[in-house]
Amino acid sequence: MPLLKLLHFMALIVWCGALLYLPAMIAAGTRSSDDLFYRDHAHLTRTIFNLAATPAALLAIGSGTALFLRESIFDAWLIVKLTTVAGMVLCHALCGVLILRIERVTDPSLRRDCLLIGLLLAGLISATLWLVLAKPF
């Protein structure tokens, strides 16, 4: 049980860190007109998404599911927390869509989308942490 919680915490730290970092990386890739920088930056962004964020998300969701099923926790706060996690998954998918868009064409208007996703992610991560620690309902 403690090892499962440790796995969950570690996966969450990597996933949340990557989720907060990806919108900033995507936005930074729209600022340069240098072709070599743009290609390398897009490759690095995709690599972080594919090799760090996505596996960490799968581990965090899988270990979290195992934790609440093993403990038989089905309280109201958990339903709200799972809703915030679903929002994080949606933002994760939106980051993937933005990575695909930035690989096709450099679009400065993506910065606004990245800012909105980053703010939404910060709110969702904060709400999730508060729900887990406070268990308000």
Secondary structure, 3 states (H helix, E strand, C coil): CHHHHHHHHHHHHHHHHHHHHHHHHHHHHCCCCCHHHHHHHHHHHHHHHHHHHHHHHHHHHHHHHHHHHHCCCCCHHHHHHHHHHHHHHHHHHHHHHHHHHHHHCCCCCHHHHHHHHHHHHHHHHHHHHHHHHHCCC
